[in-house]
Amino acid sequence: MRGHAATRPAHPASAPSAVLVVFFALAQPAHADIFGKVDKTGAVVLTDTPGKAGMSLIVAAPASESRAKERGSTSSSRVDGAQFETVIAEASETFHVQPELLRAVIDVESRYNPRAVSDKGALGLMQLMPDTARRFSDGDMFNPRDNVLAGARYLRFLLDLFKDDMELALAAYNAGENAVIRAGYRIPLIPETRAYVPRVLEKYRRMLPASS
């Protein structure tokens, strides 16, 4: 099933078959996250490819393969970020945020783990807090596409708010925009935030084209 979606018919007269399809998926040993939806015709669509529009996570990979990581984890385990390039490109074009900045934030926040959950409850690739996610999306934050689009939209909001000052926007992404405003439009004296901003900027600058 890797790399493409599997579709099963689920006609009203045979609705139990949709239940059986999902039950079958749940019963199998999962070696990757499985996403699914019911399309307009009533068909059940399943895929193990992250980032598909409208898909929600229905089967998670085993904890040993998809263990959520807290921010600042030093674990060497890493998901291949190349699979999210299409989503990052879409978010970059939609919200006018440099793809290098999105990649840097994702790398620092979750190390490209779409199932990451921090100890504070931040979710997914771009580690959005639930309240922030609701402000900028009505999607599933464990769906890579929904998460990256929401994160890029939030970054665009912060860049506009702080007049394209990337340091302040990143500080606000980490600590909240009100924390930056209360600090007099400076990076707040919060150790995590003080460490976070240069980490993201260093990764961002390394990824910029040589001609930049």
MDTraj code that builds the backbone (N, CA, C; nanometers):
import mdtraj as md
import numpy as np

residues = "MET ARG GLY HIS ALA ALA THR ARG PRO ALA HIS PRO ALA SER ALA PRO SER ALA VAL LEU VAL VAL PHE PHE ALA LEU ALA GLN PRO ALA HIS ALA ASP ILE PHE GLY LYS VAL ASP LYS THR GLY ALA VAL VAL LEU THR ASP THR PRO GLY LYS ALA GLY MET SER LEU ILE VAL ALA ALA PRO ALA SER GLU SER ARG ALA LYS GLU ARG GLY SER THR SER SER SER ARG VAL ASP GLY ALA GLN PHE GLU THR VAL ILE ALA GLU ALA SER GLU THR PHE HIS VAL GLN PRO GLU LEU LEU ARG ALA VAL ILE ASP VAL GLU SER ARG TYR ASN PRO ARG ALA VAL SER ASP LYS GLY ALA LEU GLY LEU MET GLN LEU MET PRO ASP THR ALA ARG ARG PHE SER ASP GLY ASP MET PHE ASN PRO ARG ASP ASN VAL LEU ALA GLY ALA ARG TYR LEU ARG PHE LEU LEU ASP LEU PHE LYS ASP ASP MET GLU LEU ALA LEU ALA ALA TYR ASN ALA GLY GLU ASN ALA VAL ILE ARG ALA GLY TYR ARG ILE PRO LEU ILE PRO GLU THR ARG ALA TYR VAL PRO ARG VAL LEU GLU LYS TYR ARG ARG MET LEU PRO ALA SER SER".split()
xyz = np.array([
    [0.0822, -0.1209, 0.0000],
    [0.0000, 0.0000, 0.0000],
    [0.0855, 0.1257, 0.0000],
    [0.2190, 0.1129, 0.0150],
    [0.3036, 0.2292, 0.0257],
    [0.3037, 0.3102, -0.1027],
    [0.2922, 0.4454, -0.0822],
    [0.3069, 0.5361, -0.1944],
    [0.1793, 0.5626, -0.2711],
    [0.0704, 0.4943, -0.2409],
    [-0.0536, 0.5247, -0.3097],
    [-0.1696, 0.4915, -0.2179],
    [-0.2859, 0.5481, -0.2519],
    [-0.4045, 0.5290, -0.1690],
    [-0.4792, 0.4044, -0.2111],
    [-0.5406, 0.3364, -0.1140],
    [-0.6251, 0.2210, -0.1426],
    [-0.7690, 0.2614, -0.1182],
    [-0.8549, 0.2353, -0.2132],
    [-0.9955, 0.2752, -0.2019],
    [-1.0835, 0.1522, -0.1958],
    [-1.1781, 0.1527, -0.1041],
    [-1.2737, 0.0437, -0.0914],
    [-1.4146, 0.0999, -0.1068],
    [-1.5010, 0.0400, -0.1897],
    [-1.6382, 0.0891, -0.2014],
    [-1.7133, 0.0662, -0.0719],
    [-1.7959, 0.1644, -0.0356],
    [-1.8768, 0.1513, 0.0861],
    [-2.0156, 0.2040, 0.0564],
    [-2.0927, 0.1323, -0.0266],
    [-2.2252, 0.1758, -0.0669],
    [-2.3205, 0.1698, 0.0515],
    [-2.4222, 0.2570, 0.0518],
    [-2.5157, 0.2581, 0.1639],
    [-2.5722, 0.1204, 0.1960],
    [-2.5958, 0.0387, 0.0935],
    [-2.6563, -0.0923, 0.1175],
    [-2.5591, -0.1877, 0.1835],
    [-2.4299, -0.1549, 0.1756],
    [-2.3316, -0.2443, 0.2341],
    [-2.2409, -0.1677, 0.3291],
    [-2.3007, -0.0764, 0.4077],
    [-2.2240, 0.0064, 0.4993],
    [-2.1348, -0.0742, 0.5914],
    [-2.1770, -0.1952, 0.6392],
    [-2.0881, -0.2716, 0.7253],
    [-1.9530, -0.2997, 0.6620],
    [-1.9455, -0.3023, 0.5260],
    [-1.8170, -0.3297, 0.4635],
    [-1.7168, -0.2207, 0.4961],
    [-1.7639, -0.0954, 0.5090],
    [-1.6737, 0.0131, 0.5462],
    [-1.6166, -0.0116, 0.6847],
    [-1.7025, -0.0589, 0.7745],
    [-1.6571, -0.0905, 0.9094],
    [-1.5536, -0.2013, 0.9042],
    [-1.5779, -0.3029, 0.8191],
    [-1.4848, -0.4146, 0.8082],
    [-1.3514, -0.3702, 0.7538],
    [-1.3526, -0.2765, 0.6556],
    [-1.2277, -0.2273, 0.5997],
    [-1.1446, -0.1607, 0.7074],
    [-1.2094, -0.0716, 0.7861],
    [-1.1378, -0.0020, 0.8921],
    [-1.0923, -0.1003, 0.9980],
    [-1.1794, -0.1983, 1.0335],
    [-1.1423, -0.2993, 1.1327],
    [-1.0218, -0.3791, 1.0840],
    [-1.0222, -0.4142, 0.9546],
    [-0.9104, -0.4891, 0.8991],
    [-0.7812, -0.4081, 0.9113],
    [-0.7913, -0.2773, 0.8790],
    [-0.6719, -0.1918, 0.8884],
    [-0.6227, -0.1841, 1.0311],
    [-0.7164, -0.1730, 1.1251],
    [-0.6781, -0.1639, 1.2659],
    [-0.6176, -0.2939, 1.3152],
    [-0.6607, -0.4056, 1.2568],
    [-0.6159, -0.5363, 1.3042],
    [-0.4779, -0.5731, 1.2546],
    [-0.4309, -0.5046, 1.1484],
    [-0.3016, -0.5410, 1.0921],
    [-0.1884, -0.4767, 1.1702],
    [-0.0729, -0.5433, 1.1777],
    [0.0418, -0.4793, 1.2413],
    [0.0865, -0.3597, 1.1582],
    [0.0796, -0.2404, 1.2140],
    [0.1107, -0.1194, 1.1380],
    [0.2582, -0.0874, 1.1479],
    [0.3217, -0.0720, 1.0310],
    [0.4615, -0.0322, 1.0288],
    [0.4758, 0.1131, 0.9879],
    [0.3624, 0.1785, 0.9616],
    [0.3606, 0.3212, 0.9307],
    [0.2236, 0.3735, 0.9711],
    [0.2140, 0.5050, 0.9929],
    [0.0833, 0.5636, 1.0194],
    [-0.0072, 0.5414, 0.8990],
    [-0.1355, 0.5152, 0.9245],
    [-0.2340, 0.4970, 0.8180],
    [-0.3382, 0.6067, 0.8312],
    [-0.3653, 0.6760, 0.7202],
    [-0.4614, 0.7845, 0.7170],
    [-0.5831, 0.7400, 0.6352],
    [-0.6996, 0.7947, 0.6665],
    [-0.8192, 0.7540, 0.5940],
    [-0.9249, 0.8627, 0.5894],
    [-1.0195, 0.8440, 0.4976],
    [-1.1353, 0.9322, 0.4891],
    [-1.2442, 0.8578, 0.4137],
    [-1.3665, 0.9091, 0.4198],
    [-1.4771, 0.8595, 0.3379],
    [-1.5042, 0.9664, 0.2329],
    [-1.4937, 0.9294, 0.1030],
    [-1.5088, 1.0313, -0.0010],
    [-1.6554, 1.0579, -0.0319],
    [-1.6800, 1.1439, -0.1319],
    [-1.8164, 1.1881, -0.1624],
    [-1.9062, 1.0748, -0.2081],
    [-1.8490, 0.9680, -0.2617],
    [-1.9297, 0.8551, -0.3075],
    [-1.9555, 0.7542, -0.1964],
    [-1.8978, 0.7787, -0.0786],
    [-1.9136, 0.6850, 0.0313],
    [-1.8039, 0.5812, 0.0376],
    [-1.7015, 0.5947, -0.0508],
    [-1.5921, 0.4984, -0.0511],
    [-1.4930, 0.5310, 0.0606],
    [-1.4394, 0.4273, 0.1230],
    [-1.3366, 0.4435, 0.2247],
    [-1.2006, 0.4467, 0.1556],
    [-1.1232, 0.5516, 0.1807],
    [-0.9913, 0.5691, 0.1197],
    [-0.8862, 0.5598, 0.2298],
    [-0.7896, 0.4707, 0.2095],
    [-0.6808, 0.4517, 0.3054],
    [-0.5469, 0.4755, 0.2376],
    [-0.4532, 0.5331, 0.3084],
    [-0.3183, 0.5528, 0.2552],
    [-0.2180, 0.5578, 0.3692],
    [-0.0936, 0.5209, 0.3387],
    [0.0123, 0.5381, 0.4375],
    [0.1034, 0.6548, 0.3999],
    [0.0616, 0.7349, 0.3009],
    [0.1385, 0.8520, 0.2590],
    [0.0886, 0.9744, 0.3340],
    [0.1739, 1.0394, 0.4145],
    [0.1288, 1.1565, 0.4894],
    [0.1076, 1.2759, 0.3985],
    [0.0237, 1.3706, 0.4449],
    [0.0072, 1.4962, 0.3740],
    [-0.1041, 1.5005, 0.2729],
    [-0.1848, 1.3927, 0.2608],
    [-0.2956, 1.3939, 0.1654],
    [-0.4103, 1.4785, 0.2198],
    [-0.4690, 1.5620, 0.1349],
    [-0.5756, 1.6517, 0.1779],
    [-0.6953, 1.5740, 0.2311],
    [-0.7483, 1.6193, 0.3436],
    [-0.8699, 1.5622, 0.3999],
    [-0.8517, 1.4339, 0.4770],
    [-0.7311, 1.3818, 0.4806],
    [-0.7066, 1.2554, 0.5499],
    [-0.6854, 1.2782, 0.6994],
    [-0.7364, 1.1855, 0.7808],
    [-0.7135, 1.1885, 0.9244],
    [-0.6416, 1.0606, 0.9655],
    [-0.5588, 1.0698, 1.0684],
    [-0.4868, 0.9525, 1.1170],
    [-0.5867, 0.8542, 1.1775],
    [-0.5849, 0.7279, 1.1308],
    [-0.6728, 0.6276, 1.1903],
    [-0.5965, 0.5128, 1.2538],
    [-0.4731, 0.4895, 1.2094],
    [-0.3898, 0.3862, 1.2700],
    [-0.2498, 0.4434, 1.2879],
    [-0.2004, 0.4437, 1.4108],
    [-0.0665, 0.4949, 1.4368],
    [0.0345, 0.3815, 1.4322],
    [0.1535, 0.4132, 1.3852],
    [0.2622, 0.3156, 1.3868],
    [0.2956, 0.2801, 1.5307],
    [0.3577, 0.1651, 1.5536],
    [0.3936, 0.1272, 1.6892],
    [0.4779, 0.2338, 1.7570],
    [0.4663, 0.2422, 1.8876],
    [0.5354, 0.3468, 1.9618],
    [0.6849, 0.3444, 1.9366],
    [0.7409, 0.2252, 1.9143],
    [0.8845, 0.2161, 1.8919],
    [0.9262, 0.2830, 1.7627],
    [0.8317, 0.2966, 1.6654],
    [0.8650, 0.3582, 1.5379],
    [0.8131, 0.4999, 1.5275],
    [0.7172, 0.5364, 1.6114],
    [0.6553, 0.6679, 1.5997],
    [0.6408, 0.7312, 1.7365],
    [0.7441, 0.7208, 1.8168],
    [0.7408, 0.7761, 1.9517],
    [0.7452, 0.9279, 1.9459],
    [0.6488, 0.9896, 2.0117],
    [0.6486, 1.1347, 2.0137],
    [0.7691, 1.1845, 2.0912],
    [0.8283, 1.2909, 2.0385],
    [0.9474, 1.3460, 2.1009],
    [0.9159, 1.4816, 2.1614],
    [0.9705, 1.5079, 2.2775],
    [0.9556, 1.6387, 2.3375],
    [1.0536, 1.7346, 2.2717],
    [1.0243, 1.8633, 2.2785],
    [1.1165, 1.9625, 2.2259],
    [1.2494, 1.9494, 2.2976],
    [1.3559, 1.9667, 2.2207],
    [1.4879, 1.9602, 2.2796],
    [1.5394, 1.8195, 2.2961],
    [1.4673, 1.7190, 2.2461],
    [1.5137, 1.5814, 2.2574],
    [1.6461, 1.5648, 2.1854],
    [1.7347, 1.4859, 2.2449],
    [1.8635, 1.4610, 2.1818],
    [1.8656, 1.3263, 2.1116],
    [1.7490, 1.2627, 2.0972],
    [1.7425, 1.1335, 2.0298],
    [1.7913, 1.1472, 1.8866],
    [1.8655, 1.0462, 1.8387],
    [1.9170, 1.0518, 1.7018],
    [1.8144, 1.0037, 1.5998],
    [1.7013, 0.9483, 1.6467],
    [1.5983, 0.8984, 1.5560],
    [1.5364, 1.0143, 1.4797],
    [1.5174, 0.9974, 1.3504],
    [1.4658, 1.1061, 1.2676],
    [1.3857, 1.0493, 1.1510],
    [1.2738, 1.1146, 1.1205],
    [1.1932, 1.0779, 1.0054],
    [1.2534, 1.1444, 0.8825],
    [1.2456, 1.0776, 0.7679],
    [1.2960, 1.1345, 0.6431],
    [1.2097, 1.2539, 0.6042],
    [1.2675, 1.3734, 0.6090],
    [1.1913, 1.4945, 0.5804],
    [1.1553, 1.5123, 0.4346],
    [1.2195, 1.4382, 0.3447],
    [1.1934, 1.4559, 0.2018],
    [1.0482, 1.4275, 0.1662],
    [0.9835, 1.3411, 0.2426],
    [0.8444, 1.3062, 0.2105],
    [0.7486, 1.4231, 0.2324],
    [0.7925, 1.5292, 0.3015],
    [0.7052, 1.6424, 0.3297],
    [0.7347, 1.7630, 0.2397],
    [0.8212, 1.7453, 0.1401],
    [0.8605, 1.8585, 0.0569],
    [0.7426, 1.9185, -0.0200],
    [0.6515, 1.8350, -0.0676],
    [0.5350, 1.8870, -0.1413],
    [0.4486, 1.9736, -0.0513],
    [0.4283, 1.9276, 0.0711],
    [0.3469, 2.0025, 0.1679],
    [0.4162, 2.1343, 0.2025],
    [0.5468, 2.1294, 0.2257],
    [0.6215, 2.2507, 0.2602],
    [0.6162, 2.3511, 0.1454],
    [0.6302, 2.3027, 0.0219],
    [0.6234, 2.3919, -0.0942],
    [0.4856, 2.4572, -0.1055],
    [0.3808, 2.3795, -0.0817],
    [0.2441, 2.4346, -0.0871],
    [0.2256, 2.5421, 0.0193],
    [0.2691, 2.5134, 0.1421],
    [0.2537, 2.6094, 0.2513],
    [0.3350, 2.7355, 0.2253],
    [0.4555, 2.7186, 0.1717],
    [0.5420, 2.8325, 0.1410],
    [0.4766, 2.9240, 0.0386],
    [0.4217, 2.8650, -0.0665],
    [0.3590, 2.9445, -0.1724],
    [0.2294, 3.0089, -0.1240],
    [0.1522, 2.9351, -0.0453],
    [0.0219, 2.9852, 0.0002],
    [0.0364, 3.1039, 0.0943],
    [0.1325, 3.0951, 0.1865],
    [0.1432, 3.1969, 0.2913],
    [0.2691, 3.2837, 0.2799],
    [0.3438, 3.2661, 0.1728],
    [0.4611, 3.3509, 0.1473],
    [0.5602, 3.3459, 0.2641],
    [0.5904, 3.2235, 0.3035],
    [0.6924, 3.1985, 0.4051],
    [0.8015, 3.1148, 0.3383],
    [0.9262, 3.1531, 0.3547],
    [1.0349, 3.0819, 0.2884],
    [1.0354, 2.9328, 0.3278],
    [1.0511, 2.8449, 0.2291],
    [1.0534, 2.7021, 0.2624],
    [1.1680, 2.6674, 0.3566],
    [1.2801, 2.7384, 0.3456],
    [1.3926, 2.7125, 0.4363],
    [1.3550, 2.7419, 0.5806],
    [1.2734, 2.8447, 0.6018],
    [1.2293, 2.8768, 0.7379],
    [1.1354, 2.7691, 0.7906],
    [1.0450, 2.7231, 0.7055],
    [0.9542, 2.6159, 0.7469],
    [1.0321, 2.4899, 0.7817],
    [1.1294, 2.4543, 0.6982],
    [1.2086, 2.3343, 0.7264],
    [1.2855, 2.3492, 0.8573],
    [1.3411, 2.4671, 0.8808],
    [1.4181, 2.4891, 1.0032],
    [1.3291, 2.4765, 1.1264],
    [1.2105, 2.5343, 1.1210],
    [1.1186, 2.5253, 1.2344],
    [1.0774, 2.3803, 1.2584],
    [1.0432, 2.3097, 1.1505],
    [1.0021, 2.1698, 1.1643],
    [1.1147, 2.0861, 1.2233],
    [1.2369, 2.1083, 1.1754],
    [1.3505, 2.0309, 1.2230],
    [1.3718, 2.0518, 1.3724],
    [1.3708, 2.1772, 1.4157],
    [1.3935, 2.2064, 1.5570],
    [1.2753, 2.1610, 1.6430],
    [1.1549, 2.1820, 1.5932],
    [1.0362, 2.1524, 1.6725],
    [1.0105, 2.0025, 1.6892],
    [1.0183, 1.9266, 1.5802],
    [0.9739, 1.7866, 1.5859],
    [1.0701, 1.6884, 1.5227],
    [1.1773, 1.7379, 1.4607],
    [1.2693, 1.6528, 1.3858],
    [1.1933, 1.5714, 1.2811],
    [1.0942, 1.6347, 1.2216],
    [1.0135, 1.5776, 1.1135],
    [0.9278, 1.4590, 1.1585],
    [0.8938, 1.4540, 1.2854],
    [0.8058, 1.3483, 1.3359],
    [0.6620, 1.4006, 1.3383],
    [0.5741, 1.3557, 1.2459],
    [0.4373, 1.4091, 1.2403],
    [0.3519, 1.3706, 1.3597],
    [0.3986, 1.2743, 1.4418],
    [0.3229, 1.2307, 1.5601],
    [0.3790, 1.2900, 1.6891],
    [0.4710, 1.3855, 1.6773],
    [0.5346, 1.4417, 1.7966],
    [0.4332, 1.5137, 1.8854],
    [0.4475, 1.4928, 2.0153],
    [0.3677, 1.5637, 2.1154],
    [0.4639, 1.6072, 2.2256],
    [0.4678, 1.7370, 2.2547],
    [0.5589, 1.7853, 2.3582],
    [0.4967, 1.7650, 2.4958],
    [0.5782, 1.7861, 2.5984],
    [0.5270, 1.7732, 2.7347],
    [0.4230, 1.8796, 2.7666],
    [0.4191, 1.9882, 2.6862],
    [0.3194, 2.0935, 2.7063],
    [0.1957, 2.0736, 2.6197],
    [0.1975, 1.9711, 2.5341],
    [0.0805, 1.9411, 2.4523],
    [0.0866, 1.9938, 2.3108],
    [0.2032, 2.0465, 2.2663],
    [0.2160, 2.0916, 2.1283],
    [0.2183, 1.9708, 2.0350],
    [0.1591, 1.9866, 1.9164],
    [0.1288, 1.8718, 1.8305],
    [0.1942, 1.8796, 1.6939],
    [0.2384, 1.7642, 1.6458],
    [0.2719, 1.7466, 1.5054],
    [0.4029, 1.8073, 1.4610],
    [0.4198, 1.8134, 1.3302],
    [0.5446, 1.8572, 1.2697],
    [0.5902, 1.9936, 1.3190],
    [0.4970, 2.0885, 1.3261],
    [0.5335, 2.2246, 1.3639],
    [0.4985, 2.2563, 1.5084],
    [0.4614, 2.1520, 1.5833],
    [0.4402, 2.1633, 1.7275],
    [0.3496, 2.2805, 1.7648],
    [0.2275, 2.2756, 1.7134],
    [0.1301, 2.3796, 1.7429],
    [0.0530, 2.3444, 1.8690],
    [0.0406, 2.4408, 1.9604],
    [-0.0441, 2.4216, 2.0766],
    [-0.1897, 2.4147, 2.0296],
    [-0.2741, 2.3378, 2.0989],
    [-0.4136, 2.3226, 2.0531],
    [-0.4865, 2.4546, 2.0323],
    [-0.4678, 2.5523, 2.1222],
    [-0.5361, 2.6811, 2.1054],
    [-0.4888, 2.7526, 1.9792],
    [-0.3589, 2.7475, 1.9541],
    [-0.3054, 2.8106, 1.8327],
    [-0.3555, 2.7384, 1.7086],
    [-0.3575, 2.6060, 1.7143],
    [-0.4064, 2.5280, 1.6010],
    [-0.5496, 2.5667, 1.5674],
    [-0.6329, 2.5855, 1.6690],
    [-0.7733, 2.6229, 1.6438],
    [-0.7841, 2.7628, 1.5842],
    [-0.6904, 2.8515, 1.6177],
    [-0.6927, 2.9871, 1.5618],
    [-0.6641, 2.9867, 1.4123],
    [-0.5816, 2.8941, 1.3679],
    [-0.5318, 2.9007, 1.2316],
    [-0.5710, 2.7813, 1.1447],
    [-0.6501, 2.6901, 1.1982],
    [-0.6895, 2.5731, 1.1192],
    [-0.8053, 2.5024, 1.1870],
    [-0.8834, 2.4315, 1.1057],
    [-0.9825, 2.3400, 1.1630],
    [-0.9461, 2.1965, 1.1278],
    [-0.8184, 2.1768, 1.0918],
    [-0.7730, 2.0453, 1.0481],
    [-0.7214, 1.9585, 1.1608],
    [-0.6673, 1.8444, 1.1213],
    [-0.6116, 1.7446, 1.2122],
    [-0.4616, 1.7718, 1.2253],
    [-0.4165, 1.8065, 1.3443],
    [-0.2761, 1.8444, 1.3612],
    [-0.1809, 1.7265, 1.3519],
    [-0.2323, 1.6036, 1.3463],
    [-0.1467, 1.4895, 1.3183],
    [-0.1434, 1.4563, 1.1695],
    [-0.2191, 1.5317, 1.0906],
    [-0.2096, 1.5217, 0.9451],
    [-0.1028, 1.6206, 0.8999],
    [0.0061, 1.5741, 0.8380],
    [0.1161, 1.6651, 0.8050],
    [0.0742, 1.7867, 0.7241],
    [-0.0147, 1.7679, 0.6274],
    [-0.0550, 1.8822, 0.5450],
    [-0.1296, 1.9859, 0.6285],
    [-0.2265, 1.9419, 0.7072],
    [-0.3014, 2.0351, 0.7918],
    [-0.2077, 2.1076, 0.8875],
    [-0.1138, 2.0340, 0.9445],
    [-0.0235, 2.0911, 1.0438],
    [0.0686, 2.1954, 0.9827],
    [0.1314, 2.1614, 0.8697],
    [0.2272, 2.2544, 0.8090],
    [0.1564, 2.3783, 0.7553],
    [0.0383, 2.3613, 0.6974],
    [-0.0368, 2.4782, 0.6502],
    [-0.0735, 2.5690, 0.7669],
    [-0.1161, 2.5101, 0.8784],
    [-0.1511, 2.5903, 0.9964],
    [-0.0276, 2.6595, 1.0530],
    [0.0839, 2.5866, 1.0611],
    [0.2062, 2.6460, 1.1125],
    [0.2580, 2.7588, 1.0258],
    [0.2505, 2.7405, 0.8931],
    [0.2946, 2.8455, 0.8012],
    [0.2029, 2.9676, 0.8104],
    [0.0757, 2.9431, 0.8272],
    [-0.0182, 3.0545, 0.8416],
    [0.0120, 3.1331, 0.9696],
    [0.0437, 3.0620, 1.0771],
    [0.0778, 3.1282, 1.2030],
    [0.2087, 3.2071, 1.1890],
    [0.3083, 3.1478, 1.1238],
    [0.4342, 3.2194, 1.1020],
    [0.4123, 3.3460, 1.0186],
    [0.3270, 3.3371, 0.9167],
    [0.2981, 3.4554, 0.8356],
    [0.2336, 3.5644, 0.9217],
    [0.1423, 3.5238, 1.0073],
    [0.0785, 3.6189, 1.0995],
    [0.1827, 3.6864, 1.1879],
    [0.2765, 3.6080, 1.2419],
    [0.3784, 3.6634, 1.3313],
    [0.4758, 3.7537, 1.2556],
    [0.5146, 3.7139, 1.1352],
    [0.6034, 3.7984, 1.0556],
    [0.5365, 3.9321, 1.0225],
    [0.4073, 3.9288, 0.9924],
    [0.3350, 4.0532, 0.9667],
    [0.3258, 4.1371, 1.0940],
    [0.2969, 4.0714, 1.2061],
    [0.2801, 4.1421, 1.3336],
    [0.4089, 4.2129, 1.3745],
    [0.5216, 4.1451, 1.3515],
    [0.6506, 4.2018, 1.3936],
    [0.7310, 4.2572, 1.2763],
    [0.6586, 4.2971, 1.1709],
    [0.7179, 4.3697, 1.0576],
    [0.8382, 4.2963, 0.9979],
    [0.8191, 4.1659, 0.9773],
    [0.9194, 4.0800, 0.9136],
    [1.0502, 4.0676, 0.9930],
    [1.0438, 4.0977, 1.1224],
    [1.1592, 4.0721, 1.2089],
    [1.1571, 3.9232, 1.2445],
    [1.2445, 3.8464, 1.1794],
    [1.2415, 3.7016, 1.1942],
    [1.2728, 3.6571, 1.3365],
    [1.3634, 3.7257, 1.4036],
    [1.3969, 3.6888, 1.5413],
    [1.2751, 3.7014, 1.6323],
    [1.2040, 3.8127, 1.6200],
    [1.0854, 3.8323, 1.7045],
    [0.9743, 3.7351, 1.6665],
    [0.9590, 3.7088, 1.5370],
    [0.8561, 3.6132, 1.4944],
    [0.8840, 3.4747, 1.5502],
    [1.0090, 3.4320, 1.5467],
    [1.0444, 3.3007, 1.6013],
    [1.0307, 3.2985, 1.7530],
    [1.0681, 3.4072, 1.8188],
    [1.0484, 3.4140, 1.9638],
    [0.9006, 3.4011, 1.9978],
    [0.8160, 3.4668, 1.9184],
    [0.6721, 3.4583, 1.9417],
    [0.6187, 3.3196, 1.9101],
    [0.6753, 3.2548, 1.8091],
    [0.6329, 3.1181, 1.7764],
    [0.6593, 3.0261, 1.8944],
    [0.7694, 3.0493, 1.9634],
    [0.8052, 2.9649, 2.0769],
    [0.7325, 3.0035, 2.2055],
    [0.7254, 3.1337, 2.2325],
    [0.6744, 3.1792, 2.3625],
    [0.5360, 3.2429, 2.3552],
    [0.4882, 3.2690, 2.2329],
    [0.3608, 3.3393, 2.2176],
    [0.3837, 3.4862, 2.1890],
    [0.2984, 3.5425, 2.1021],
    [0.3186, 3.6819, 2.0640],
    [0.3056, 3.7783, 2.1806],
    [0.2197, 3.7466, 2.2776],
    [0.2020, 3.8362, 2.3919],
    [0.3278, 3.8449, 2.4772],
    [0.4032, 3.7349, 2.4842],
    [0.5275, 3.7367, 2.5612],
    [0.6276, 3.8332, 2.4984],
    [0.6332, 3.8371, 2.3650],
    [0.7246, 3.9282, 2.2956],
    [0.6792, 4.0725, 2.3150],
    [0.5504, 4.0950, 2.3067],
    [0.4979, 4.2310, 2.3248],
    [0.5235, 4.2792, 2.4675],
    [0.4990, 4.1908, 2.5662],
    [0.5237, 4.2282, 2.7063],
    [0.6718, 4.2577, 2.7304],
    [0.7595, 4.1939, 2.6549],
    [0.9038, 4.2161, 2.6705],
    [0.9503, 4.3421, 2.5978],
    [0.8554, 4.4214, 2.5494],
    [0.8915, 4.5461, 2.4817],
    [0.9372, 4.5236, 2.3389],
    [0.8758, 4.4239, 2.2736],
    [0.9116, 4.3878, 2.1362],
    [1.0589, 4.3464, 2.1274],
    [1.0973, 4.2669, 2.2275],
    [1.2296, 4.2042, 2.2300],
    [1.2105, 4.0564, 2.2598],
    [1.3160, 3.9780, 2.2391],
    [1.3087, 3.8363, 2.2735],
    [1.2946, 3.8246, 2.4253],
    [1.1908, 3.7567, 2.4731],
    [1.1701, 3.7471, 2.6179],
    [1.2872, 3.6789, 2.6885],
    [1.3048, 3.7121, 2.8160],
    [1.4110, 3.6516, 2.8966],
    [1.3669, 3.5136, 2.9463],
    [1.3356, 3.4286, 2.8514],
    [1.2944, 3.2909, 2.8798],
    [1.4048, 3.2012, 2.8250],
    [1.4708, 3.1215, 2.9084],
    [1.5852, 3.0423, 2.8604],
    [1.5539, 2.9586, 2.7373],
    [1.4377, 2.8919, 2.7354],
    [1.4034, 2.8088, 2.6198],
    [1.3955, 2.8924, 2.4929],
    [1.3320, 3.0091, 2.5040],
    [1.3156, 3.0951, 2.3867],
    [1.4493, 3.1529, 2.3423],
    [1.5320, 3.1908, 2.4377],
    [1.6650, 3.2453, 2.4070],
    [1.7520, 3.1420, 2.3345],
    [1.7316, 3.0145, 2.3644],
    [1.8061, 2.9088, 2.2951],
    [1.7410, 2.8730, 2.1624],
    [1.6084, 2.8808, 2.1581],
    [1.5316, 2.8376, 2.0417],
    [1.5594, 2.9247, 1.9192],
    [1.5557, 3.0554, 1.9368],
    [1.5678, 3.1467, 1.8230],
    [1.6985, 3.1258, 1.7462],
    [1.8156, 3.1264, 1.8123],
    [1.9385, 3.1038, 1.7345],
    [1.9484, 2.9641, 1.6739],
    [1.8893, 2.8634, 1.7387],
    [1.8910, 2.7281, 1.6815],
    [1.8183, 2.7261, 1.5482],
    [1.6990, 2.7852, 1.5435],
    [1.6222, 2.7865, 1.4189],
    [1.6928, 2.8707, 1.3133],
    [1.7423, 2.9869, 1.3529],
    [1.8091, 3.0747, 1.2563],
    [1.9343, 3.0101, 1.1985],
    [2.0080, 2.9373, 1.2821],
    [2.1287, 2.8713, 1.2322],
    [2.0949, 2.7667, 1.1264],
    [1.9895, 2.6874, 1.1514],
    [1.9472, 2.5878, 1.0529],
    [1.8932, 2.6563, 0.9272],
    [1.8169, 2.7614, 0.9461],
    [1.7599, 2.8362, 0.8334],
    [1.8709, 2.8910, 0.7435],
    [1.9729, 2.9521, 0.8017],
    [2.0794, 3.0130, 0.7231],
    [2.1625, 2.9082, 0.6499],
    [2.1798, 2.7917, 0.7113],
    [2.2551, 2.6848, 0.6455],
    [2.1817, 2.6347, 0.5222],
    [2.0488, 2.6420, 0.5231],
    [1.9697, 2.5882, 0.4119],
    [1.9504, 2.6877, 0.2983],
    [1.9836, 2.8141, 0.3206],
    [1.9650, 2.9124, 0.2158],
    [2.0558, 2.8831, 0.0977],
    [2.0106, 2.9099, -0.0255],
    [2.0969, 2.8903, -0.1422],
    [2.2258, 2.9723, -0.1275],
    [2.3321, 2.9236, -0.1842],
    [2.4623, 2.9877, -0.1697],
    [2.4618, 3.1306, -0.2226],
    [2.3746, 3.1579, -0.3189],
    [2.3705, 3.2910, -0.3792],
    [2.2955, 3.3927, -0.2949],
    [2.2251, 3.3427, -0.1874],
    [2.1448, 3.4337, -0.1062],
    [2.2336, 3.5245, -0.0231],
])
top = md.Topology()
chain = top.add_chain()
for i, resn in enumerate(residues, 1):
    res = top.add_residue(resn, chain, resSeq=i)
    for name in ("N", "CA", "C"):
        top.add_atom(name, md.element.get_by_symbol(name[0]), res)
traj = md.Trajectory(xyz[None], top)
